[in-house]
């Protein structure tokens, strides 16, 4: 079996219109590197003609093209996991199919890998996102770093390079849901980052809704740290001490001033605050319990319908 130096894993979900533009730039960019490579496209249960377009491209370039067709949508990170398990290269690069990360930038990551790094992230130099998405990303990055101590400057950018050792470690994990860049960071011994260009989408629209982004960050924070539970425990202690102090204050006031006729709405506000705090705590515990429940069922993380590759 031929072992290429570089494997590029590209998850594809409803990218029919943008794939021709991706092909037109991706293959020349990798050919220019002057080394052996393979491209692994993972169709993540697309409902358009993405799978057919990938099949046609495989027939054009079967020497360097492989396509994994998943039976149903499993999510971006599970699609990348499927690509990792089939990748044969010594350096594995992940790239989105929307061309927001120019394929020509892959060479920067490969250069850093040749310098001895085992994990290379990327930072978008000029982001072509709206103000809300950019500010929300910065806030989430700050919160993630404080809760997990995983230092990823631009967590939403999937243009990254991993060594074979790091990918083997990722493949050994059997987590049902995970965040691959953060998982790789925990296994890397010499991580680094490079600045890359960022472009507007070639076609279509983002597949990440606000709900998907919230879910992804819940997976990130609950999957790599117990700090949220510890924070909530400390908050519970502070609220309990405050409630005890308020109770003593009311007793003293009653003995000195007498019964209080007012303050009903203050009591309601305090009660609603405590109820909201309790519901938040139940939801947080539910996140951890839910992850355990998904894990112990041991269901397949994804189902492969077909693998298109040349016989060797």
PLY file of the C-alpha trace (Angstrom):
ply
format ascii 1.0
element vertex 312
property float x
property float y
property float z
element edge 311
property int vertex1
property int vertex2
end_header
0.00 0.00 0.00
1.41 3.39 -1.04
1.86 5.78 1.90
1.60 9.43 0.82
3.26 12.16 2.81
0.10 14.29 3.03
-3.54 13.33 3.52
-6.13 16.09 3.19
-9.48 15.31 4.85
-12.43 17.39 3.64
-15.94 16.96 5.12
-18.66 17.72 2.58
-22.27 18.53 3.41
-24.54 19.96 0.70
-21.68 21.64 -1.18
-22.75 20.66 -4.70
-22.42 24.18 -6.12
-19.02 24.91 -4.56
-17.21 21.62 -5.22
-16.10 22.39 -8.82
-14.40 25.58 -7.62
-12.77 23.63 -4.80
-11.43 21.01 -7.21
-10.10 23.66 -9.58
-7.92 25.19 -6.84
-7.19 22.27 -4.53
-5.43 19.87 -6.91
-3.05 22.50 -8.39
-2.22 23.76 -4.89
-1.21 20.27 -3.75
0.58 19.46 -7.01
2.71 22.57 -6.45
3.98 21.18 -3.14
6.01 18.60 -5.05
5.24 15.69 -2.73
2.91 12.71 -2.61
-0.61 13.31 -1.34
-4.12 11.95 -1.18
-7.47 13.72 -0.92
-10.16 12.16 1.25
-13.60 13.67 0.75
-16.18 12.60 3.34
-19.76 13.10 2.21
-21.68 13.69 5.43
-25.11 12.50 4.30
-25.67 15.36 1.87
-29.20 15.77 0.51
-28.05 17.36 -2.77
-25.81 15.93 -5.53
-22.58 16.26 -3.53
-22.07 12.49 -3.48
-22.50 12.26 -7.27
-20.06 15.13 -7.84
-17.49 13.40 -5.61
-17.95 10.15 -7.54
-17.33 11.98 -10.83
-14.20 13.61 -9.42
-12.93 10.25 -8.17
-13.27 8.87 -11.68
-11.24 11.81 -13.03
-8.38 11.55 -10.53
-8.49 8.07 -8.96
-4.74 8.16 -8.32
-5.00 10.73 -5.51
-8.74 10.90 -4.76
-10.71 8.87 -2.24
-14.32 9.45 -1.20
-16.10 8.15 1.88
-19.89 8.26 1.64
-21.64 8.23 5.02
-25.11 6.72 5.19
-26.51 9.62 7.22
-25.47 13.01 8.54
-23.12 12.49 11.49
-21.79 16.02 11.94
-18.62 17.72 10.81
-16.33 16.32 13.48
-17.54 12.74 13.11
-17.06 13.06 9.34
-13.48 14.16 9.97
-13.03 11.19 12.32
-14.12 8.90 9.48
-11.50 10.55 7.28
-8.82 10.18 9.96
-9.47 6.46 10.25
-8.91 6.04 6.50
-6.03 8.50 6.09
-2.64 7.00 5.26
-0.41 10.08 5.18
2.26 11.09 7.67
0.79 14.60 7.82
-2.99 14.92 7.93
-4.61 18.24 7.02
-8.25 19.14 7.56
-9.96 21.63 5.27
-13.55 22.84 4.87
-15.14 22.48 1.45
-16.50 26.04 1.29
-13.19 27.63 0.16
-13.21 30.14 3.01
-9.74 28.79 3.71
-7.79 28.98 0.43
-6.19 25.61 -0.45
-3.05 27.53 -1.39
-2.49 28.13 2.34
-1.91 24.42 3.03
1.77 24.90 2.18
2.23 27.16 5.22
1.05 24.40 7.54
3.25 21.78 5.87
6.29 24.04 6.28
5.61 24.32 10.01
5.19 20.55 10.29
8.57 20.06 8.62
10.07 22.33 11.29
9.23 19.70 13.92
5.75 20.66 15.12
3.18 17.90 15.56
0.06 20.09 15.46
-0.39 23.31 13.47
-3.51 25.43 13.88
-4.39 28.47 11.81
-5.62 31.97 12.55
-7.76 33.81 10.00
-6.05 37.10 9.16
-9.09 38.97 7.82
-12.30 37.24 8.71
-15.21 37.56 6.30
-17.88 37.00 8.95
-20.50 39.35 10.30
-19.84 41.38 13.46
-22.05 39.18 15.64
-20.30 35.98 14.65
-16.82 37.49 15.08
-17.57 38.93 18.55
-19.32 35.74 19.67
-16.31 33.71 18.54
-13.94 35.89 20.56
-16.12 35.58 23.66
-16.32 31.80 23.32
-12.56 31.55 22.77
-11.95 33.47 26.00
-14.43 31.35 27.96
-12.99 28.11 26.54
-9.43 29.04 27.45
-10.47 29.89 31.01
-12.41 26.65 31.49
-10.25 24.13 29.63
-6.78 25.75 29.41
-6.74 24.72 25.76
-5.13 27.59 23.85
-6.65 27.77 20.38
-6.73 31.31 19.05
-9.26 30.63 16.27
-11.27 27.55 17.17
-13.73 27.92 14.29
-11.06 27.53 11.64
-10.71 23.92 10.46
-7.59 24.42 8.33
-5.19 22.47 10.58
-2.37 19.95 10.25
-1.73 16.94 12.48
1.12 14.47 12.71
0.51 10.77 12.28
1.17 10.23 16.00
-1.52 12.74 17.02
-4.06 11.29 14.58
-3.37 7.77 15.84
-4.05 9.00 19.37
-7.31 10.62 18.22
-8.35 7.42 16.45
-7.81 5.45 19.65
-10.48 7.54 21.40
-14.03 6.25 21.19
-15.89 9.40 22.22
-19.35 9.82 20.74
-18.99 13.60 20.52
-15.80 15.61 20.63
-14.06 18.71 19.31
-11.13 17.50 17.22
-8.81 20.56 17.41
-9.07 20.59 21.22
-8.57 16.82 21.42
-5.49 17.09 19.22
-4.12 19.91 21.38
-4.22 17.63 24.43
-2.14 15.01 22.58
0.33 17.37 20.89
3.75 17.92 22.42
4.81 20.82 20.18
1.76 22.72 18.90
1.90 26.01 17.03
-0.27 28.30 14.90
0.13 30.20 11.65
-1.77 33.13 10.15
-3.70 32.31 6.97
-5.93 34.17 4.56
-9.71 33.96 4.77
-12.17 34.35 1.92
-15.90 34.48 1.46
-17.76 31.26 0.71
-17.50 30.18 -2.91
-21.17 29.11 -2.96
-24.02 28.20 -0.65
-24.36 29.24 2.97
-22.93 28.24 6.33
-24.17 24.90 7.67
-23.66 26.03 11.27
-26.77 27.58 12.79
-26.69 29.46 16.10
-28.02 26.34 17.82
-25.27 24.20 16.26
-22.60 26.62 17.46
-24.03 26.57 21.00
-24.12 22.76 20.97
-20.55 22.61 19.69
-19.30 24.83 22.49
-21.22 22.82 25.08
-19.42 19.73 23.76
-16.12 21.58 23.96
-16.48 22.80 27.54
-18.15 19.73 29.05
-15.98 17.29 27.09
-12.62 18.64 28.21
-13.15 20.09 31.67
-15.03 19.76 34.96
-14.59 23.49 35.61
-18.25 24.36 34.79
-19.42 21.94 37.49
-16.84 23.30 39.91
-17.88 26.88 39.16
-21.51 26.00 39.78
-20.61 24.27 43.04
-18.76 27.37 44.23
-21.66 29.58 43.12
-24.00 27.35 45.11
-21.81 27.79 48.19
-21.81 31.58 47.77
-25.60 31.69 47.31
-26.11 29.45 50.35
-23.90 31.69 52.50
-25.71 34.78 51.20
-29.11 33.23 51.93
-28.00 32.32 55.47
-26.73 35.86 56.02
-30.01 37.30 54.73
-31.98 35.00 57.02
-29.99 36.14 60.08
-30.42 39.78 59.01
-34.20 39.36 58.76
-34.36 37.74 62.21
-32.33 40.55 63.77
-34.43 43.17 61.99
-37.65 41.56 63.21
-36.40 41.60 66.82
-35.23 45.22 66.63
-37.68 46.92 64.21
-40.65 44.58 64.20
-42.56 42.67 61.50
-42.04 43.77 57.91
-45.13 44.60 55.90
-43.37 45.42 52.62
-40.79 43.55 50.54
-43.08 41.00 48.85
-41.74 41.70 45.36
-38.17 41.56 46.65
-38.96 38.12 47.98
-40.38 37.08 44.60
-37.29 38.35 42.79
-35.04 36.42 45.16
-37.14 33.30 44.72
-37.09 33.51 40.93
-33.32 34.00 41.00
-32.82 30.88 43.11
-35.22 28.85 40.94
-33.37 29.96 37.79
-30.06 29.06 39.41
-31.36 25.62 40.32
-32.68 25.01 36.78
-29.35 26.09 35.30
-27.56 23.65 37.60
-29.91 20.83 36.62
-29.26 21.60 32.93
-25.51 21.61 33.48
-25.64 18.26 35.27
-27.85 17.01 32.45
-25.13 17.87 29.92
-22.63 15.64 31.71
-25.15 12.86 32.38
-26.30 12.99 28.76
-22.73 12.59 27.52
-22.29 9.57 29.77
-25.60 8.13 28.51
-24.56 8.52 24.87
-21.20 6.94 25.57
-22.44 3.85 27.44
-24.90 2.97 24.66
-21.85 2.34 22.44
-23.76 3.03 19.23
-21.72 3.58 16.02
-20.57 7.17 15.67
-21.23 7.03 11.93
-22.24 4.53 9.25
-20.26 4.23 6.02
-22.30 3.49 2.93
-19.42 3.23 0.47
-15.72 3.99 0.06
-14.49 5.03 -3.37
-10.79 4.32 -3.83
-8.51 2.78 -6.42
-7.47 -0.84 -5.96
-3.75 -1.24 -5.34
0 1
1 2
2 3
3 4
4 5
5 6
6 7
7 8
8 9
9 10
10 11
11 12
12 13
13 14
14 15
15 16
16 17
17 18
18 19
19 20
20 21
21 22
22 23
23 24
24 25
25 26
26 27
27 28
28 29
29 30
30 31
31 32
32 33
33 34
34 35
35 36
36 37
37 38
38 39
39 40
40 41
41 42
42 43
43 44
44 45
45 46
46 47
47 48
48 49
49 50
50 51
51 52
52 53
53 54
54 55
55 56
56 57
57 58
58 59
59 60
60 61
61 62
62 63
63 64
64 65
65 66
66 67
67 68
68 69
69 70
70 71
71 72
72 73
73 74
74 75
75 76
76 77
77 78
78 79
79 80
80 81
81 82
82 83
83 84
84 85
85 86
86 87
87 88
88 89
89 90
90 91
91 92
92 93
93 94
94 95
95 96
96 97
97 98
98 99
99 100
100 101
101 102
102 103
103 104
104 105
105 106
106 107
107 108
108 109
109 110
110 111
111 112
112 113
113 114
114 115
115 116
116 117
117 118
118 119
119 120
120 121
121 122
122 123
123 124
124 125
125 126
126 127
127 128
128 129
129 130
130 131
131 132
132 133
133 134
134 135
135 136
136 137
137 138
138 139
139 140
140 141
141 142
142 143
143 144
144 145
145 146
146 147
147 148
148 149
149 150
150 151
151 152
152 153
153 154
154 155
155 156
156 157
157 158
158 159
159 160
160 161
161 162
162 163
163 164
164 165
165 166
166 167
167 168
168 169
169 170
170 171
171 172
172 173
173 174
174 175
175 176
176 177
177 178
178 179
179 180
180 181
181 182
182 183
183 184
184 185
185 186
186 187
187 188
188 189
189 190
190 191
191 192
192 193
193 194
194 195
195 196
196 197
197 198
198 199
199 200
200 201
201 202
202 203
203 204
204 205
205 206
206 207
207 208
208 209
209 210
210 211
211 212
212 213
213 214
214 215
215 216
216 217
217 218
218 219
219 220
220 221
221 222
222 223
223 224
224 225
225 226
226 227
227 228
228 229
229 230
230 231
231 232
232 233
233 234
234 235
235 236
236 237
237 238
238 239
239 240
240 241
241 242
242 243
243 244
244 245
245 246
246 247
247 248
248 249
249 250
250 251
251 252
252 253
253 254
254 255
255 256
256 257
257 258
258 259
259 260
260 261
261 262
262 263
263 264
264 265
265 266
266 267
267 268
268 269
269 270
270 271
271 272
272 273
273 274
274 275
275 276
276 277
277 278
278 279
279 280
280 281
281 282
282 283
283 284
284 285
285 286
286 287
287 288
288 289
289 290
290 291
291 292
292 293
293 294
294 295
295 296
296 297
297 298
298 299
299 300
300 301
301 302
302 303
303 304
304 305
305 306
306 307
307 308
308 309
309 310
310 311
